[in-house]
């Protein structure tokens, strides 16, 4: 009987330890400049809209410090609005930690506007950035054309999730 009781107590203690909540690191403000050069890989028209498949090379400064490549799509709508979405592959440093990140970015530039605006979200990371999470906004004039350097500013919040065994 004592052996069963001791086993039960040990199991309860182990299970209790596993239920202790683990907290994420505090959010950190993220901001900086994302400079990029776009290239058009493919263009087609349909229904009065133009669809562009793009590739971009980027350089990040500020909270994100490193380089990126990007596979994206731009739609120039028949009403003059532009929309954009892409997957960014970033390699560098964030908050003193080094690794790679994959981010989703999307945004638009309404007809007559001079600046783009949109949102970014971290999808996943590797190495020391494996547990980094974050999201925010981006805005700016962007590139004046294919092969030309453009400026985008970013802001948001990032935090490190607790490491899962």
Secondary structure, 3 states (H helix, E strand, C coil): CHHHHHHHHHHHHHHHHHCCCCCCCCCEEEEEEEEEEEEEEEEEEECCEEEEEEEEEEEEEECEEEEEEEEEEEEECCCCCEEEEEEEEEEEEECCEEEEEEEEEEEEECCCCCCEEEEEEEEEECHHHCCEEEEEEEEEEECCCCCCEEEEEEEEEEEECCCCC
